[in-house]
Amino acid sequence: MNYSQFLLMMPEAALVAILIIVFFADLLMKGEQKAKSLGLLTALLLCGQLVPCFLAAPAEAFGGMYETTEAVNVMKLILTAGTVIVVVMAQTWLESENVKRYAGEFYVLIVSTLLGMYVMMSSGHFLLFFLGLETASVPMACLAAFDKWKKKSAEAAAKYILVATFSSGVMLFGISFIYAATGTLYYNDICGVLGDSYSFSPLILMGLAFFFSGLGFKLSLVPFHFWTADTYEGAPTPVTGYLSVISKGAAALTLLIILIKVFSPMAEYYQPMLWGVIILSITIANLFAIRQTELKRFMAFSSISQAGYIMLAVIGNSTQLSTAALIYYVLVYIVANMAVFTVINIVEHRGGNTKMSTYDGFYQTNPKLAFLMTLALFSLAGIPPFAGMFSKFFVFMAGVSGHEHAPFWSYFVVFIALINTVVSLYYYLLIVKCMYIKKTDTPLPTFQSDNSTKIALALCTAGIVLFGVAACIYDWIYASAIL
């Protein structure tokens, strides 16, 4: 083996170095300020990780098992930046009495699961893809159980690991069918075999269905979403935020890459499946979100709906436009969703729970936090002039692109998504109503946010405002959207 090929994996190699540094720093650091020092170190190292992600060039290593492209490197850059926000906003929670001695484990697990996502997106072989998927999934179960003395946290981890295990088994079963039908696990070779076929065997059709079902669990698409609300509610709030945006972004791009590189000759089979899943995910999640009274469960159904919107980019037939729309949507979704979870985290820390009723009269006592949360909710709903409106516009445009011969169903799916955008505006406004209109005799007291919360909110708010008006960002993503 030529070990110099590892130099082609610059982002992954740098992340492994960060993992080792954080691990040994956790062993060597002592004192009351250990959690804060570890958080600062991890945040700075992850900021440094943006450099190799930005400088990395498209590369292929280990006989094509590892393949990275400009689009993948851009997504790595975005997910790393999102992880920095998670690390910063988690500082308030990690300095609490029950968890501060476990801060090192939290940072090691966060970096480990990010490494798995890197590998998953850069794979050119189903075996490496599966290894990356499991590297991302197993530490996530540990993160969900981080508040292990809380019953709901243990329940969240149990449901997540059971569903993750089942979905991985289903996916592996599908991959075995694909191997049986084609005799290879390399993406390009499978596509070549399928392209030479005039008809597809039942094995390959079952393999496609099982593979999509397994990845559907990771994306929490309907009907594979049943674990989502319980896991989001029970997991620590920073972990819920990480699970809802970073993990989802990596899985969405990976699905797009595999559908294009592997199953593109079978588009007539998987596109109707995607149409149905998108309509169900957006519609059912919106209807269930209206009924929620617990804010983290509310955000769980919001994330299911947002996953449906992300999938609109996948159904398009213009590869570059679909890739650019997906990456841009994930970028905007990260800053808007993390702004909401940052406010939820600080309110939970000060007020003790995440019930919607806790936010009654929130504007009277904490007007700045209420205003920033309102901006984030408006962006998630797609209200102009915030970035969320532009991200939805681009996925709508990508969803109908390239369907010149049979455009009806793609336009119909986008139309249903557009109608659901109005429904989503209603339930996002329910939170705004609690903060600005509802009155209570016992509102949350006025409190001062710590520096980590202020930094996280400043980064997210800047993204919400600037990403929608700075056209150069989308132009850069579009120019890099080459798979």
TADA-V603832 format. One record per residue. RES is the residue in one letter. SS is DSSP state (h for helix, s for strand, l for the rest). PHI is phi in whole degrees, -180 to 180 (* if undefined). PSI is psi in radians with two decimals (NA if undefined). Layout:
res & ss & phi & psi
RES & SS & PHI & PSI
RES & SS & PHI & PSI
This chain:
res & ss & phi & psi
M & l & * & 2.43
N & l & -92 & 1.77
Y & h & -72 & -0.21
S & h & -66 & -0.26
Q & h & -64 & -0.40
F & h & -63 & -0.42
L & h & -68 & -0.36
L & h & -75 & -0.29
M & l & -99 & 0.95
M & h & -60 & -0.81
P & h & -62 & -0.75
E & h & -66 & -0.72
A & h & -63 & -0.72
A & h & -65 & -0.65
L & h & -70 & -0.63
V & h & -63 & -0.71
A & h & -61 & -0.73
I & h & -62 & -0.73
L & h & -59 & -0.77
I & h & -67 & -0.74
I & h & -62 & -0.81
V & h & -65 & -0.67
F & h & -61 & -0.84
F & h & -73 & -0.54
A & h & -64 & -0.66
D & h & -64 & -0.63
L & h & -70 & -0.62
L & h & -93 & -0.51
M & l & -74 & 2.49
K & l & -134 & 2.95
G & l & 100 & 3.01
E & l & -69 & -0.45
Q & l & -92 & 0.25
K & h & -61 & -0.80
A & h & -61 & -0.76
K & h & -67 & -0.72
S & h & -66 & -0.73
L & h & -64 & -0.69
G & h & -63 & -0.76
L & h & -64 & -0.76
L & h & -61 & -0.82
T & h & -64 & -0.73
A & h & -63 & -0.74
L & h & -67 & -0.72
L & h & -64 & -0.70
L & h & -70 & -0.56
C & h & -63 & -0.70
G & h & -65 & -0.51
Q & h & -65 & -0.38
L & h & -63 & -0.49
V & h & -67 & -0.94
P & h & -63 & -0.54
C & h & -66 & -0.67
F & h & -73 & -0.63
L & h & -88 & -0.28
A & l & -62 & 2.42
A & l & -103 & 2.74
P & l & -55 & 2.37
A & s & -151 & 2.80
E & s & -135 & 2.36
A & s & -143 & 2.79
F & h & 56 & 0.87
G & h & 68 & 0.37
G & h & 96 & 0.00
M & l & -67 & -0.61
Y & s & -110 & 2.13
E & s & -137 & 2.14
T & s & -123 & 2.55
T & l & -127 & 3.06
E & h & -61 & -0.72
A & h & -64 & -0.73
V & h & -64 & -0.73
N & h & -64 & -0.64
V & h & -64 & -0.74
M & h & -66 & -0.66
K & h & -60 & -0.73
L & h & -61 & -0.79
I & h & -67 & -0.78
L & h & -66 & -0.61
T & h & -66 & -0.74
A & h & -63 & -0.70
G & h & -64 & -0.65
T & h & -66 & -0.61
V & h & -59 & -0.76
I & h & -63 & -0.73
V & h & -61 & -0.79
V & h & -62 & -0.71
V & h & -68 & -0.82
M & h & -71 & -0.38
A & l & -75 & -0.19
Q & h & -61 & -0.68
T & h & -59 & -0.81
W & h & -68 & -0.73
L & h & -71 & -0.31
E & l & -89 & -0.02
S & l & -71 & 2.79
E & l & -61 & -0.67
N & l & -75 & -0.47
V & l & -118 & -0.12
K & h & -65 & -0.47
R & h & -77 & -0.16
Y & h & -107 & 0.23
A & h & -59 & -0.69
G & h & -60 & -0.74
E & h & -62 & -0.67
F & h & -60 & -0.84
Y & h & -68 & -0.67
V & h & -63 & -0.74
L & h & -67 & -0.69
I & h & -62 & -0.82
V & h & -67 & -0.64
S & h & -64 & -0.78
T & h & -70 & -0.55
L & h & -65 & -0.67
L & h & -62 & -0.72
G & h & -61 & -0.68
M & h & -66 & -0.69
Y & h & -55 & -0.89
V & h & -64 & -0.71
M & h & -60 & -0.77
M & h & -73 & -0.49
S & l & -96 & 0.18
S & s & -80 & 2.55
G & l & -121 & 0.28
H & s & -149 & 2.40
F & h & -64 & -0.50
L & h & -67 & -0.81
L & h & -66 & -0.64
F & h & -59 & -0.79
F & h & -67 & -0.67
L & h & -63 & -0.75
G & h & -64 & -0.70
L & h & -62 & -0.78
E & h & -71 & -0.60
T & h & -63 & -0.56
A & h & -80 & -0.57
S & h & -83 & -0.75
V & h & -64 & -0.82
P & h & -62 & -0.48
M & h & -65 & -0.63
A & h & -64 & -0.68
C & h & -64 & -0.69
L & h & -65 & -0.69
A & h & -63 & -0.51
A & l & -95 & 0.28
F & l & -63 & -0.67
D & l & -86 & 1.12
K & l & -67 & -0.34
W & l & -80 & -0.14
K & l & -97 & 2.32
K & h & -60 & -0.73
K & h & -67 & -0.57
S & h & -68 & -0.74
A & h & -64 & -0.69
E & h & -65 & -0.71
A & h & -60 & -0.79
A & h & -66 & -0.72
A & h & -62 & -0.78
K & h & -67 & -0.69
Y & h & -65 & -0.82
I & h & -69 & -0.61
L & h & -67 & -0.79
V & h & -68 & -0.70
A & h & -63 & -0.71
T & h & -65 & -0.79
F & h & -63 & -0.79
S & h & -66 & -0.64
S & h & -65 & -0.68
G & h & -64 & -0.76
V & h & -62 & -0.76
M & h & -64 & -0.76
L & h & -64 & -0.63
F & h & -61 & -0.76
G & h & -64 & -0.71
I & h & -64 & -0.64
S & h & -65 & -0.63
F & h & -64 & -0.75
I & h & -62 & -0.74
Y & h & -65 & -0.70
A & h & -64 & -0.60
A & h & -82 & -0.51
T & h & -116 & -0.37
G & l & 78 & 0.25
T & l & -153 & 2.79
L & l & -117 & 0.02
Y & s & -75 & 2.34
Y & h & -55 & -0.92
N & h & -64 & -0.66
D & h & -68 & -0.68
I & h & -64 & -0.75
C & h & -62 & -0.66
G & h & -64 & -0.73
V & h & -65 & -0.78
L & h & -67 & -0.59
G & h & -68 & -0.44
D & l & -86 & -0.09
S & l & -93 & 2.42
Y & l & -90 & -0.35
S & l & -143 & 2.67
F & l & -107 & 2.35
S & l & -72 & 2.76
P & h & -58 & -0.52
L & h & -61 & -0.83
I & h & -71 & -0.58
L & h & -67 & -0.73
M & h & -68 & -0.66
G & h & -61 & -0.75
L & h & -63 & -0.78
A & h & -64 & -0.77
F & h & -69 & -0.69
F & h & -62 & -0.81
F & h & -65 & -0.65
S & h & -62 & -0.76
G & h & -63 & -0.76
L & h & -75 & -0.42
G & h & -63 & -0.58
F & h & -63 & -0.75
K & h & -65 & -0.61
L & h & -86 & -0.11
S & l & 53 & 0.81
L & l & -84 & 2.58
V & l & -69 & 2.33
P & l & -97 & 0.50
F & l & -107 & 0.48
H & l & -107 & 0.03
F & l & -64 & -0.42
W & l & -78 & -0.34
T & h & -64 & -0.92
A & h & -63 & -0.77
D & h & -66 & -0.71
T & h & -68 & -0.75
Y & h & -64 & -0.68
E & h & -69 & -0.71
G & h & -83 & -0.51
A & l & -70 & 2.68
P & l & -56 & 2.54
T & h & -56 & -0.77
P & h & -61 & -0.62
V & h & -69 & -0.69
T & h & -61 & -0.75
G & h & -62 & -0.76
Y & h & -63 & -0.76
L & h & -66 & -0.59
S & h & -78 & -0.44
V & h & -119 & -0.90
I & h & -68 & -0.88
S & h & -62 & -0.72
K & h & -67 & -0.67
G & h & -64 & -0.76
A & h & -65 & -0.76
A & h & -66 & -0.66
A & h & -66 & -0.79
L & h & -67 & -0.67
T & h & -62 & -0.74
L & h & -62 & -0.76
L & h & -61 & -0.77
I & h & -61 & -0.79
I & h & -70 & -0.68
L & h & -63 & -0.65
I & h & -77 & -0.82
K & h & -81 & -0.45
V & l & -110 & -0.91
F & l & -105 & 0.25
S & h & -57 & -0.59
P & h & -67 & -0.23
M & h & -108 & 0.44
A & h & -58 & -0.61
E & h & -66 & -0.32
Y & h & -92 & -0.75
Y & h & -86 & -0.38
Q & h & -66 & -0.76
P & h & -60 & -0.62
M & h & -63 & -0.73
L & h & -66 & -0.70
W & h & -57 & -0.85
G & h & -63 & -0.77
V & h & -65 & -0.71
I & h & -63 & -0.85
I & h & -61 & -0.79
L & h & -64 & -0.78
S & h & -62 & -0.84
I & h & -69 & -0.78
T & h & -71 & -0.90
I & h & -65 & -0.72
A & h & -63 & -0.71
N & h & -64 & -0.74
L & h & -66 & -0.69
F & h & -74 & -0.54
A & h & -63 & -0.61
I & h & -61 & -0.53
R & l & -88 & -0.10
Q & l & -79 & 2.53
T & l & -118 & -0.08
E & s & -110 & 2.24
L & h & -69 & -0.62
K & h & -71 & -0.61
R & h & -68 & -0.66
F & h & -58 & -0.81
M & h & -69 & -0.43
A & h & -65 & -0.83
F & h & -70 & -0.55
S & h & -61 & -0.72
S & h & -68 & -0.57
I & h & -64 & -0.77
S & h & -63 & -0.75
Q & h & -64 & -0.61
A & h & -63 & -0.64
G & h & -63 & -0.71
Y & h & -64 & -0.71
I & h & -59 & -0.68
M & h & -68 & -0.32
L & h & -59 & -0.60
A & h & -66 & -0.51
V & h & -73 & -0.51
I & l & -80 & -0.15
G & l & -71 & 2.71
N & l & -102 & 0.08
S & l & -103 & 1.83
T & h & -59 & -0.84
Q & h & -67 & -0.74
L & h & -66 & -0.73
S & h & -64 & -0.77
T & h & -64 & -0.77
A & h & -64 & -0.75
A & h & -64 & -0.73
L & h & -64 & -0.83
I & h & -64 & -0.75
Y & h & -65 & -0.70
Y & h & -63 & -0.76
V & h & -62 & -0.72
L & h & -58 & -0.86
V & h & -68 & -0.68
Y & h & -63 & -0.66
I & h & -61 & -0.88
V & h & -69 & -0.67
A & h & -70 & -0.82
N & h & -68 & -0.69
M & h & -70 & -0.49
A & h & -64 & -0.78
V & h & -62 & -0.82
F & h & -70 & -0.48
T & h & -66 & -0.74
V & h & -67 & -0.75
I & h & -58 & -0.72
N & h & -64 & -0.80
I & h & -71 & -0.63
V & h & -68 & -0.71
E & h & -62 & -0.70
H & h & -66 & -0.62
R & h & -90 & -0.60
G & h & -104 & -0.28
G & l & 93 & -0.15
N & l & -154 & 3.06
T & l & -123 & 0.47
K & s & -70 & 2.55
M & h & -62 & -0.61
S & h & -63 & -0.36
T & h & -62 & -0.47
Y & h & -89 & 0.06
D & l & -61 & 2.19
G & l & 71 & 0.32
F & h & -63 & -0.60
Y & h & -65 & -0.55
Q & h & -66 & -0.63
T & h & -100 & -0.51
N & l & -137 & 1.22
P & h & -63 & -0.61
K & h & -67 & -0.81
L & h & -64 & -0.71
A & h & -62 & -0.72
F & h & -66 & -0.77
L & h & -66 & -0.66
M & h & -67 & -0.62
T & h & -63 & -0.75
L & h & -58 & -0.77
A & h & -65 & -0.75
L & h & -66 & -0.68
F & h & -64 & -0.65
S & h & -67 & -0.74
L & h & -62 & -0.61
A & h & -77 & -0.29
G & l & 87 & 0.54
I & l & -87 & 2.27
P & l & -70 & 2.65
P & l & -98 & 0.38
F & l & -77 & 2.85
A & h & -61 & -0.52
G & h & -61 & -0.54
M & h & -65 & -0.73
F & h & -70 & -0.65
S & h & -65 & -0.69
K & h & -67 & -0.69
F & h & -59 & -0.75
F & h & -70 & -0.64
V & h & -72 & -0.57
F & h & -63 & -0.78
M & h & -65 & -0.71
A & h & -67 & -0.62
G & h & -64 & -0.53
V & l & -101 & 0.04
S & l & -78 & 2.49
G & l & 77 & 0.23
H & l & -108 & 0.91
E & l & -66 & -0.58
H & l & -86 & -0.57
A & l & -141 & 1.27
P & l & -83 & -0.20
F & h & -58 & -0.92
W & h & -67 & -0.64
S & h & -66 & -0.72
Y & h & -66 & -0.64
F & h & -64 & -0.77
V & h & -63 & -0.77
V & h & -65 & -0.64
F & h & -63 & -0.77
I & h & -61 & -0.72
A & h & -64 & -0.67
L & h & -66 & -0.72
I & h & -63 & -0.72
N & h & -68 & -0.40
T & h & -62 & -0.62
V & h & -66 & -0.71
V & h & -63 & -0.75
S & h & -64 & -0.60
L & h & -60 & -0.68
Y & h & -62 & -0.85
Y & h & -78 & -0.45
Y & h & -68 & -0.59
L & h & -70 & -0.30
L & h & -62 & -0.66
I & h & -71 & -0.72
V & h & -61 & -0.69
K & h & -61 & -0.75
C & h & -60 & -0.77
M & h & -73 & -0.63
Y & h & -107 & -0.50
I & l & -112 & -0.79
K & l & -66 & 2.48
K & l & -110 & 2.65
T & l & -150 & 2.66
D & l & -79 & -0.31
T & l & -128 & 1.17
P & l & -71 & 2.87
L & l & -60 & 2.47
P & l & -70 & 2.80
T & l & -69 & 2.27
F & l & -137 & 2.73
Q & l & -95 & 2.16
S & l & -73 & 2.55
D & l & -77 & 2.99
N & h & -63 & -0.67
S & h & -64 & -0.70
T & h & -65 & -0.73
K & h & -62 & -0.73
I & h & -65 & -0.80
A & h & -62 & -0.77
L & h & -67 & -0.63
A & h & -64 & -0.76
L & h & -63 & -0.79
C & h & -67 & -0.76
T & h & -65 & -0.70
A & h & -60 & -0.72
G & h & -65 & -0.76
I & h & -59 & -0.71
V & h & -81 & -0.77
L & h & -83 & -0.64
F & h & -64 & -0.43
G & h & -81 & -0.41
V & h & -109 & -0.30
A & l & -89 & 1.59
A & h & -63 & -0.41
C & h & -63 & -0.47
I & h & -68 & -0.84
Y & h & -66 & -0.67
D & h & -60 & -0.72
W & h & -65 & -0.74
I & h & -65 & -0.76
Y & h & -63 & -0.74
A & h & -65 & -0.48
S & h & -94 & -0.05
A & l & -80 & 1.08
I & l & -118 & 2.07
L & l & -95 & NA
